[in-house]
Amino acid sequence: MYRLLLVEDSALIRDVIAEMLHDCDQLAIKDIATTSEEAIDCLNSRQYDMVVLDIELAAGTGFDVVRHTQQQGYPFKTPDIIMLTNHGNSYYRNLARTLGVEYFFDKSLQFDECMEVIQQHANTLN
């Protein structure tokens, strides 16, 4: 089972993501966080295969979460990171790339593509 942490402060977007990934039998959204602090608490408590992150959260940023997974002493294997944001500007895109984020999607333009990438990753695990 592919374990996913969803970090998104919009209830509507969380619901849409959950609905779109519902039929992917190999994937489980194990936890949901709405702030960077909640996400970091989740990441310190269990291993995830992937983290899907918004950038601008109710408190903190997705970049705070990415940096946490890169710290020496992070207790688990670093999960795959997907950033899904309404702030797809070049500054954020370049910062994500600098931090080693492989996937960066604009919610309004690439939402379906992002869901496909998540499902592809989950399917390769089994």
Buried (B, 14 or more C-beta within 10 A) or exposed (E): EBBBBBBBBBEEBBEBBEEBBEEBEEBBBBBBBBBBBBBBEBBEEEEBBBBBBBBEBBEBBBBBBBEBBEEEEEEEEEBBBBBBBBBBEEEBBEBBEEBEBEBBBBBEEBBEEBBEBBBEBBEEEE
